[in-house]
Amino acid sequence: MAKKYKIVLSVLFVVLVALAAVVVSGVFDVSRRVEQQTESGDNLAGKSVYTDLYRIDTGVALPVLKTTLNGLYYTMSKEGDVSFYEIENGALVKRAETGSFEVEAECSSQTLPAVIHYVEREDGLYGCGLFTNLLYPDVMLYDYGFFQITDMFPGYSSNRLLMIDVDASRFYSNDKVFSEIFKLYDNNNTEHFLSENQRTVDFAARMKTDYKMFTNDILDQGDNGNVLFFSSRYYVDYAESGKLDIFTSGGAEVNLDNVRYVVDIASMHFWRTEQGTQYFALNDAGGFDLCSVASAEAEPEVLASFEGKIDKDYIVDGAYLFSKQTGEVYNVLTGETYTVNYDVFREGFRADQFYISPSGRFCVIRGANTDNVAACGVADLQTGAITAYTNEVFGYLAGAVVEDDGTVVLSIASGESGTSFYQLVGNVLTAPVEQQVEG
């Protein structure tokens, strides 16, 4: 990797300030059933500023989020408008959707409607839509629902799986937790997926959201006949009880009550392998272990142990465990370990965000230094090269996309209100090696 001159971000920062007038996308408060006021501004789409690493892409005024299909991304507005993107030659390129359709799902005896926009390719299907009370004011028990459709698990009668996340705080997050799960048929009719015979009602008079919990990371489970998922099942909210288990279904088309597979796991992650199911569990030393279990009847095997609290000191992205304090990146599936060089940051750097490419080679780290100034690093774990940028604009990083060719897309809010966004697009391979850049 060729070494370049230091980048001066002062010019970049002036442009970022000017971008406060970018078209507003709108983060909405679904706790109030009132029409939100929107701002207006100049559309700066098409104008770009280049640096040695990043260029500003103002054509997309919303956070860019992952789909379940490799290389396909989406944006969604508060009105439910969806656009799909791919990254070509280091630029976000809009991709036409395959189609759209209306769907209704019954949640707590309420009908939640949404318009699904989807892309269907040879490698699979992805679609998403939005329900809010601003769009459908007649629904009483729910203010918000993010709808997502993907291919169904093998062996079931429907071809599509419909999942709904009802927590609006995750609207701009890739880490959604889906609590309403349905089979979706070709005529767009829905049917509850897995038994709900023991599901109880919460204090908001709707069905509890911790009875069945799915994430995108657990959708690819292979052709194992039964489906693993998360549940608390202790008749108190998961956040209050602290109890979390892995449950197993009765198998394809078996409508039986589901049973505990692994009890008291430490995080909402697991990985199904040929040797068994891997997951994290707390240990007696105050840390946690990576465990593997071959079946519900087998004794778990400890594969690795870690110090600290998994929910405070670590970030899990895909199959990678990242230590905020040390910068160590651990591959859960292979046991390989890499370390991000924190020496390029100012003293006292501690990360709070971590994003990694599917191959595990490239990553983005965001955090703050001792003087509480935001910093962002992009690293090539294979070569050890890393570039660190210190600038307050990285304090508004809403999310990042990292591709296997080293392309990085940072979605940044234009200010504390988080009502408009822009993207910084660059490539790790063209970054200067091991240098500190300040704006």
C-alpha positions in Angstrom: 0.0 0.0 0.0 1.6 3.3 -1.1 2.1 5.9 1.7 0.5 9.2 1.0 0.7 12.7 2.5 -1.3 13.6 5.6 -4.9 14.6 4.8 -6.0 18.0 6.1 -9.7 17.9 6.9 -10.2 21.6 7.5 -11.6 22.1 4.0 -13.7 18.9 4.4 -15.1 20.3 7.7 -16.2 23.6 6.0 -18.1 21.5 3.5 -19.7 19.4 6.2 -21.0 22.5 7.9 -22.5 23.7 4.6 -24.2 20.3 4.3 -26.4 21.1 7.2 -28.9 22.2 4.6 -29.1 18.8 2.9 -32.5 17.5 2.2 -34.1 16.4 5.5 -34.8 12.7 5.9 -36.4 12.9 9.3 -35.9 10.8 12.5 -39.4 10.5 13.9 -40.8 10.2 17.4 -43.4 7.5 17.3 -44.3 8.0 20.9 -46.4 11.0 19.9 -49.2 10.6 17.4 -48.7 14.0 15.8 -47.6 15.1 12.4 -44.0 15.9 12.4 -42.7 19.2 11.0 -40.0 18.9 8.3 -37.4 21.4 7.3 -36.4 22.3 3.8 -33.1 23.0 2.2 -31.1 23.1 -0.9 -30.6 19.7 -2.7 -26.8 19.3 -3.0 -27.0 16.0 -4.8 -24.3 15.5 -7.4 -21.8 17.9 -5.8 -18.7 16.0 -4.5 -15.5 17.0 -2.7 -12.6 14.6 -2.9 -9.8 14.0 -0.4 -7.1 11.3 -0.5 -9.4 8.9 1.2 -13.0 10.1 1.3 -15.3 11.9 -1.0 -18.6 13.4 0.1 -21.6 11.7 -1.5 -24.6 14.0 -1.0 -27.0 12.2 -3.3 -28.3 10.0 -0.5 -29.7 11.9 2.5 -30.5 8.9 4.7 -28.3 6.3 6.5 -27.3 3.5 4.3 -28.2 0.1 5.9 -27.5 -3.6 5.1 -29.9 -6.0 3.5 -29.6 -9.7 3.9 -28.2 -10.0 0.4 -24.5 -9.5 -0.2 -23.6 -6.1 -1.6 -27.2 -4.8 -1.6 -28.1 -1.9 0.7 -31.2 0.2 1.4 -32.5 3.5 2.8 -35.9 4.2 4.2 -37.6 7.5 5.0 -40.1 8.2 7.8 -42.8 8.0 5.1 -41.8 4.4 4.2 -40.1 5.3 0.9 -37.4 2.7 0.2 -34.5 2.8 -2.2 -31.9 0.1 -2.9 -28.2 0.6 -3.6 -25.1 -1.2 -4.7 -21.5 0.1 -4.5 -19.8 0.2 -7.9 -16.3 1.7 -8.4 -16.4 3.3 -5.0 -19.8 5.0 -5.5 -23.3 4.4 -4.3 -25.4 3.4 -7.3 -29.2 3.1 -7.1 -30.7 -0.2 -8.0 -34.2 -0.7 -9.3 -36.5 -2.7 -7.1 -38.1 -5.9 -8.4 -41.5 -4.8 -7.2 -43.7 -3.9 -4.3 -46.9 -5.1 -2.7 -49.2 -4.5 0.3 -49.2 -6.9 3.2 -51.1 -7.1 6.5 -50.0 -8.9 9.7 -52.1 -9.5 12.8 -50.2 -8.5 15.9 -52.0 -8.6 19.3 -55.4 -8.8 17.4 -54.4 -5.6 15.6 -53.9 -5.5 11.8 -50.6 -3.8 10.9 -50.4 -2.9 7.2 -47.3 -2.0 5.2 -46.1 -1.6 1.6 -43.2 -3.9 1.0 -40.5 -2.9 -1.6 -38.3 -5.8 -2.6 -35.4 -7.0 -4.7 -35.2 -10.6 -5.9 -32.0 -12.0 -7.3 -30.5 -15.4 -8.0 -29.0 -15.5 -4.5 -32.2 -14.7 -2.7 -34.9 -12.2 -1.8 -35.0 -9.1 0.4 -37.8 -6.6 1.0 -38.8 -4.1 3.7 -41.7 -1.7 4.5 -42.9 0.6 7.3 -45.9 0.9 9.6 -46.3 3.9 11.8 -49.3 5.7 13.3 -48.5 8.7 11.0 -49.2 6.4 8.1 -52.0 4.3 9.6 -53.6 6.3 12.5 -56.4 3.7 13.2 -54.2 1.1 14.8 -54.2 1.6 18.6 -51.6 -0.7 20.3 -48.7 -0.1 18.0 -46.9 3.1 17.0 -44.2 1.6 14.8 -43.3 -1.6 12.9 -40.3 -2.2 10.5 -41.4 -5.0 8.1 -38.7 -7.3 6.5 -39.2 -10.2 4.2 -36.5 -12.8 3.3 -36.4 -16.4 2.0 -38.1 -18.9 4.3 -36.1 -21.5 6.2 -35.9 -24.8 4.3 -38.7 -27.3 4.6 -41.7 -24.9 5.3 -44.7 -24.5 3.1 -44.3 -20.8 2.4 -41.5 -19.4 0.4 -41.1 -16.2 2.3 -40.5 -15.2 6.0 -42.0 -11.9 7.2 -40.6 -10.4 10.4 -41.5 -7.2 12.2 -39.4 -5.1 14.7 -41.6 -2.9 16.8 -38.9 -0.9 18.5 -38.5 2.5 16.8 -35.1 3.2 18.4 -33.6 0.6 15.9 -35.0 2.3 12.8 -31.6 3.4 11.6 -29.7 0.3 13.0 -28.6 -2.8 11.3 -29.1 -4.7 14.6 -32.8 -5.1 14.5 -34.6 -7.6 16.7 -37.8 -9.1 15.2 -40.5 -10.2 17.6 -43.4 -10.7 15.2 -42.7 -13.6 12.9 -44.9 -14.9 10.0 -45.1 -17.2 7.1 -45.8 -15.1 3.9 -47.5 -16.9 1.1 -47.6 -16.2 -2.6 -51.0 -14.5 -2.3 -49.5 -12.2 0.4 -51.5 -13.9 3.2 -49.7 -14.3 6.5 -49.7 -17.0 9.2 -47.8 -17.0 12.5 -44.5 -18.8 12.3 -43.9 -21.2 15.2 -46.2 -21.9 18.1 -47.6 -19.0 20.2 -49.5 -21.2 22.7 -47.8 -19.8 25.8 -47.2 -16.2 24.7 -48.4 -13.8 27.3 -49.6 -10.1 27.4 -47.4 -7.2 28.6 -48.4 -4.0 30.5 -49.1 -2.3 27.2 -51.9 -4.8 26.5 -50.1 -6.4 23.6 -48.3 -9.7 23.2 -44.8 -9.7 24.8 -42.0 -9.0 22.4 -39.4 -11.4 24.0 -41.3 -14.6 23.3 -39.8 -15.2 19.9 -36.8 -13.0 18.9 -34.9 -13.3 15.6 -32.0 -11.2 14.2 -30.6 -11.1 10.7 -27.4 -12.9 11.9 -29.4 -16.1 12.7 -31.4 -16.4 9.5 -28.8 -18.6 7.7 -29.1 -21.8 9.7 -28.6 -24.3 6.9 -31.0 -27.2 6.3 -31.1 -28.5 9.8 -34.9 -29.3 10.0 -35.5 -27.2 13.1 -35.0 -23.5 13.7 -33.1 -21.9 16.6 -34.2 -18.5 18.0 -34.0 -16.4 21.1 -36.6 -16.3 23.9 -36.8 -15.2 27.6 -39.9 -17.2 28.5 -39.8 -16.1 32.1 -43.0 -14.1 31.9 -41.2 -10.8 32.7 -39.6 -8.5 30.1 -36.2 -9.6 28.9 -34.6 -6.3 29.9 -35.8 -6.7 33.5 -35.2 -10.4 34.0 -31.8 -10.6 32.3 -32.6 -14.1 31.2 -32.1 -15.2 27.7 -32.2 -18.6 26.1 -31.8 -20.3 22.7 -35.0 -22.2 21.8 -35.5 -24.8 19.2 -38.6 -25.3 17.1 -40.3 -28.7 16.7 -39.1 -28.9 13.1 -40.6 -28.0 9.7 -44.4 -27.7 9.9 -44.5 -29.1 13.4 -46.8 -26.7 15.4 -45.6 -27.7 18.9 -44.7 -25.5 21.7 -41.0 -24.8 21.4 -38.4 -25.9 24.0 -35.2 -24.5 25.5 -32.0 -25.6 23.7 -29.4 -23.6 25.6 -30.2 -21.8 28.9 -28.8 -18.5 30.0 -26.7 -17.2 27.1 -24.8 -14.0 27.4 -25.7 -12.2 24.2 -28.2 -12.3 21.3 -25.8 -14.2 19.0 -25.2 -17.8 18.0 -23.6 -19.6 15.1 -24.6 -23.1 13.7 -21.7 -25.1 12.5 -21.1 -28.8 11.6 -19.7 -29.4 15.0 -22.6 -27.7 16.9 -24.1 -24.4 17.9 -21.6 -21.8 19.2 -22.7 -19.0 21.7 -21.5 -16.9 24.5 -22.1 -17.7 28.2 -21.1 -16.0 31.4 -18.4 -17.7 33.5 -17.6 -17.8 37.2 -14.5 -15.6 36.7 -16.7 -12.6 35.9 -16.0 -12.8 32.2 -17.6 -15.0 29.5 -16.9 -18.0 27.4 -17.4 -19.0 23.8 -19.1 -22.4 24.0 -20.2 -25.0 21.6 -22.9 -27.6 22.1 -23.7 -30.5 19.7 -27.3 -31.0 20.9 -29.7 -30.1 23.6 -28.7 -33.2 25.6 -24.9 -32.7 25.2 -22.6 -31.0 27.6 -21.2 -27.7 26.2 -17.5 -27.3 25.4 -15.6 -24.1 26.2 -13.7 -23.0 23.1 -12.3 -19.7 24.4 -12.6 -17.4 27.4 -12.7 -13.6 27.6 -12.3 -11.0 30.4 -14.8 -8.2 30.9 -18.5 -7.7 30.2 -19.7 -8.7 26.8 -22.4 -6.0 26.7 -20.1 -3.2 27.8 -16.6 -4.0 26.8 -17.2 -5.8 23.4 -19.1 -5.4 20.1 -20.2 -8.4 18.0 -20.5 -7.9 14.3 -21.2 -10.9 12.2 -18.8 -13.7 13.3 -16.4 -11.2 14.9 -15.9 -10.2 18.6 -14.3 -6.8 19.0 -12.7 -5.6 22.3 -13.4 -1.9 22.7 -10.5 -1.6 25.2 -7.7 -3.5 23.4 -8.7 -3.4 19.8 -8.5 -7.1 19.5 -10.7 -8.8 16.8 -11.6 -12.4 17.4 -13.1 -14.7 14.7 -15.6 -16.8 16.5 -15.7 -19.5 13.8 -11.9 -19.9 13.2 -10.3 -18.7 16.4 -8.1 -16.3 14.5 -7.2 -13.1 16.3 -6.2 -9.7 15.0 -5.4 -6.4 16.8 -6.2 -2.9 15.6 -3.3 -0.6 16.4 -4.7 2.0 18.9 -1.3 3.8 18.9 -2.4 5.9 15.9 -5.2 7.5 18.0 -4.7 10.0 20.7 -4.1 8.9 24.3 -7.0 7.2 26.0 -8.9 6.2 22.9 -11.9 3.9 23.6 -14.1 2.6 20.8 -17.9 2.6 20.9 -18.7 1.4 17.3 -17.2 -1.3 15.2 -18.1 -2.5 11.6 -16.3 -5.2 9.7 -16.5 -6.5 6.1 -18.0 -10.0 5.5 -14.6 -11.5 4.8 -13.2 -10.0 8.1 -10.3 -8.2 6.4 -11.4 -4.5 6.7 -13.0 -2.7 9.6 -14.1 0.7 10.8 -13.8 1.8 14.5 -15.4 4.9 16.0 -14.7 6.2 19.5 -13.3 9.1 21.5 -10.0 10.1 23.0 -9.2 11.3 26.5 -10.2 14.9 25.6 -13.6 13.5 24.3 -12.9 14.4 20.7 -14.4 11.9 18.3 -12.1 9.8 16.2 -12.6 7.2 13.4 -10.2 4.6 12.2 -10.2 2.5 9.0 -8.0 -0.6 9.1 -6.8 -3.5 7.0 -6.5 -6.4 9.4 -4.5 -8.5 6.9 -1.7 -6.0 6.6 -2.1 -4.1 9.9 -2.4 -0.8 8.1 -4.7 1.8 9.8 -5.5 5.4 9.4 -7.1 7.5 12.2 -9.1 10.6 11.7 -9.9 13.0 14.6 -12.8 15.4 14.0 -16.0 16.2 15.8 -18.1 15.2 12.7 -17.4 11.6 13.5 -19.3 12.0 16.7 -22.4 12.0 14.5 -21.6 8.7 12.8 -24.9 6.9 12.4 -23.5 3.7 10.8 -21.0 2.3 8.4 -20.9 -0.2 5.5 -17.6 -2.1 4.8 -17.3 -4.2 1.7 -14.8 -7.0 1.0 -12.9 -4.8 -1.5 -12.1 -2.2 1.2 -14.9 0.2 0.2 -16.2 2.1 3.2 -19.4 4.2 3.4 -19.9 6.3 6.5 -23.4 7.7 7.1 -23.1 10.8 9.2 -25.8 13.0 10.7 -25.3 16.7 9.9 -25.7 17.7 13.6 -27.1 16.7 17.0 -30.7 16.7 15.8 -30.0 13.8 13.4 -32.5 15.0 10.9 -30.3 14.9 7.8 -27.4 12.8 6.7 -24.6 12.5 4.2 -22.2 9.8 3.3 -18.4 9.8 3.2 -17.2 7.2 0.7 -13.7 5.9 0.5 -11.4 2.8 0.3 -9.2 1.4 3.0 -6.7 0.3 0.4 -6.0 3.8 -0.7 -5.6 5.1 2.8 -2.2 6.4 4.1 -0.6 3.9 6.4 -0.5 4.4 10.2 -1.0 8.1 10.5 -3.0 10.5 12.6 -5.1 13.0 10.7 -6.8 15.9 12.4 -9.3 18.5 11.1 
